[in-house]
Amino acid sequence: EVQLVESGGGLVQPGRSLRLSCAASAFTFDDYAMHWVRQAPGKGLEWVSGISWNSGIIGYADSVKGRFTISRDNAKNSLYLQMNSLRPEDTALYYCAKGRGNVCPYPLDYWGQGTLVTVFS
Amino acid sequence: QSVLTQPPSASGTPGQRVTISCSGSSSNIGSYTVNWYQQLPGTAPKLLIYTNNQRPSGVPDRFSGSKSGTSASLAISGLQSEDEADYYCAAWDDSLNGWVFGGGTKLTVL
């Protein structure tokens, strides 16, 4: 069974940084694109960023462009999200999700349980 | 304001058939396939329908999807109490170069 386990969330002040991690198992990690999707409390889903199988193609939502950086380590079956210059509006549950194919336009088919990021002053 | 438009709520009684609509534009639904997610209370989203009308293994055939032009819909037949959840549509958007979601529809089983 595909497993995605996020970690690294927490409480942080505006302007500070946080690094999220996602540990993947039970599938060939380097065959698939991976994504971060967030959900603010009581709100809907918002795609944050995606990365192709070999890190060759990376995309970001306009709301995080220039502040967040997605990366992956295929040797460690891990996905990361470096979040800088955090804002209160970045407060959300951050999900790691697997794509059905090797590039980003393939559907997201498995999701982790999420890690909560709270940005407060 | 979500890029894809869904009704905020829908409801039905057990056994009934309900549909949830999703409206987009030429840069997303008009050019790419649509996927639907079910989010039960307090849990992560689960892929329900992909590529407009395909069901992943384990999803009951009570759930079906369709797409026409820049709109799509999810149909749930034989409604059950465990279907009470939030439902989201999603599609790739080539002008934003990313995934876009609908705002979600909260389904209540009366």
Chai-1 contact restraints between the chains, C-beta under 6 A:
chainA,res_idxA,chainB,res_idxB,connection_type,confidence,min_distance_angstrom,max_distance_angstrom,comment,restraint_id
A,G44,B,G103,contact,1.0,0.0,6.0,A-B,restraint_1
A,G44,B,G104,contact,1.0,0.0,6.0,A-B,restraint_2
A,L45,B,Y88,contact,1.0,0.0,6.0,A-B,restraint_3
A,L45,B,F101,contact,1.0,0.0,6.0,A-B,restraint_4
A,W47,B,G98,contact,1.0,0.0,6.0,A-B,restraint_5
A,W47,B,W99,contact,1.0,0.0,6.0,A-B,restraint_6
A,G59,B,N97,contact,1.0,0.0,6.0,A-B,restraint_7
A,G59,B,G98,contact,1.0,0.0,6.0,A-B,restraint_8
A,A61,B,G98,contact,1.0,0.0,6.0,A-B,restraint_9
A,P105,B,W92,contact,1.0,0.0,6.0,A-B,restraint_10
A,P107,B,N35,contact,1.0,0.0,6.0,A-B,restraint_11
A,P107,B,Y50,contact,1.0,0.0,6.0,A-B,restraint_12
A,D109,B,L47,contact,1.0,0.0,6.0,A-B,restraint_13
A,W111,B,A44,contact,1.0,0.0,6.0,A-B,restraint_14
A,W111,B,P45,contact,1.0,0.0,6.0,A-B,restraint_15
A,Q113,B,A44,contact,1.0,0.0,6.0,A-B,restraint_16
